[in-house]
């Protein structure tokens, strides 16, 4: 046994980086699950190329997975890394700038041969592992490929198959380095390869070889690390990604509303995982329909909603654009419908696998005519559950299509989730009109209640036969009407109906910081973690700064204006060129300041701290 | 205690009309189609509340407003996709799609072919008038080549779609053709469409008397109809002509017109078999321009019918199987997953 000591540390950021075929996403997510199970707080950020297999060994082919875990509460995957695992030269080159000075590099020497160095564009004859350029870091090299093959020398398997297990070697080694029990990954492998004993056996062998390598051999590490359980609210937790939480939120809402789900959708990154997830749960009565295109995705969902199910469509920016005419139809029909947009970089096809808060203006305004629709957003992976549940409730309660915004960052990122018990979820009431009431001579499809909500009358209900459609409707009767006064009236009614939803949503709260002060940092969506971390740091330093994060983007909570006017300055950081800020300026006439990062990556805590300090003066 | 039971009144065509003023141009072929649909509806034995008519955009798509059933007038080209979602969730409803050559074959062509291959059990009525009427007279994807219209003052260059060949190419399970000017035939084919389990694709030649008057005149008018059309019937030879003295014979795979008499009798002719997929391919391809010398007569009737499981059945079966195998979904089990930890 080695005589390494174990050092207690609070906080670690690890980046797993390799070629897109190296299995780094799997390695990262396995280490994350293990981290969750021992009770650390954690936040992850997978970052992968748009190409399924970009040319091997090249910079565009690098796939990364960043994991931040801690014995404290954390809200982001971390600004910079403590540890960089580099499976090849390109992975090192692409990620070195994100490594803290003095950080640990674990490099697979086999990925730094002449060919890999050339592909990573290192000058002829230069190998960063050997030229002293990494002197500011703790460099540890190991020939992962060789040792993987060695561990499998008794197994009758092709070399290519053997090499596929090399990510398990790295994973095993890191389990050793962070003093972990590997059971969770062993169970995962048994589940996954139970029917292929040879592959299971080889993966387990290599996983253990990696652990033992740390334990027995001259791994040049004199210290191992241990991160204590985080001091989190008591309760039972699991790890969850945003897209999974979103799918679960839809299933939960469907169950609590006793309203079956129909998902009409077309595959698009980064939204497809919601389809994959929902399609697994047919025993919840869920219907998933992979349509021929984005338009059929939403229109089939409209057909389902018309029939009395909850029609849902999932997409990303380009698909949103294609769906906008159908959204207009849903607004005219005044039926429930959920349009879920997992935003990515834009415009056009943009940056499919990178994150951006790209579509707020599209969600707000991107339709022909006056076409108001509630907009709701999620701010963290686990918040996708609660926020989509809320969107479902609003859609049914107010007979309106709703737009739900998430983005690539929270969709793929994961964090611990203190999941609710189904009994604690508020039931959602669904009212179908059952027939003509006593004394009601004729069904009036656009006769509204006090919230301006019309009845949901589905085919199959005797006595309520009626026609609806995209042409302007005569108030109350729903007959086609080209009358000028009626059109103005109906436009105003549809607007007012959405505005009145503000009476039925919780007031805006201040996340952290005082109720009034010098600077309010106002955010929406996935900037939550970075803003909260930055503001907490500044509060700890004694600055007068607060954070508010908006879930209900349309309509806004009724007290939002009061909050905005309670601060000298308002900063609105966004991963776009300034979208919420336009709407806030428009609606509240305040001179808010923006902070815009449009690089396909999240805003960091550090850069916000600098920006806020500037404003604090 | 005495109870009075009132037998449900049998519905009539009038019960399927609404109070809305029908707003097609006077003389439009749509009037006849509406009338035939209203006429056959009572005989189908379906409660009115279980009938849904979904349309897209175009003149024909005003149809739902005139039918006293459930109905949706949607957006351009998408009625087929909306109907798919409706049928997927409410298989017990009788769903009818009204579309046109522009709506169903141009802007909505993609949804049409995908609906057909999926085989939802619903009825598509494609009103083909070979022109864009609602937008006032541009050529359509079924317009003949070299058509002079507002958008093609020097003649259209596009080669037209052959709707039934397209539908068969998409593996439709029921394809048929009828016309607005033959009420009896149209009624018969509407009933056949309804009776078919699976997606039925009924192309209806419909005259737009404003922008494309007489497009199908040679097929519909008394003087030429008998010579220019052939009404196919299952098990019957392909006979046509005012004197029933002509027929179509298969010379190998080539259909040829022959005179009945000394050389050929009815038994030499092509016997129509609705279940014959290969012959159906040939039949859809009898699509000659009637202005060309030596052309074949245009077929009408049910070209092809086959049986294939419907999409909504498959969807429902997967749900039943999943529940049978795994039990109804347990939300708490789903939310907790397999790996949890507890903080005290």
Interface residues (C-beta under 8 A of the other chain):
Chain A: X33 X36 X37 X38 X39 X184 X229 X230 X232 X233 X234 X235 X236 X237 X238 X239 X248 X251 X252 X255 X260 X262 X264 X281 X282 X283 X284 X285 X286 X287 X289 X291 X292 X293 X295 X296 X299 X300 X301 X302 X303 X304 X306 X307 X308 X309 X311 X325 X326 X328 X329 X333 X419 X420 X421 X422 X458 X459 X460 X461 X462 X463 X464 X465 X466 X467 X468 X469 X470 X471 X479 X480
Chain B: X18 X20 X47 X48 X49 X50 X51 X52 X54 X57 X64 X65 X67 X68 X69 X70 X71 X72 X73 X74 X75 X76 X78 X81 X82 X83 X84 X85 X86 X87 X88 X89 X90 X92 X93 X110 X111 X114 X315 X318 X319 X321 X322 X323 X325 X326 X327 X328 X329 X331 X332 X334 X335 X336 X337 X339 X340 X341 X342 X343 X344
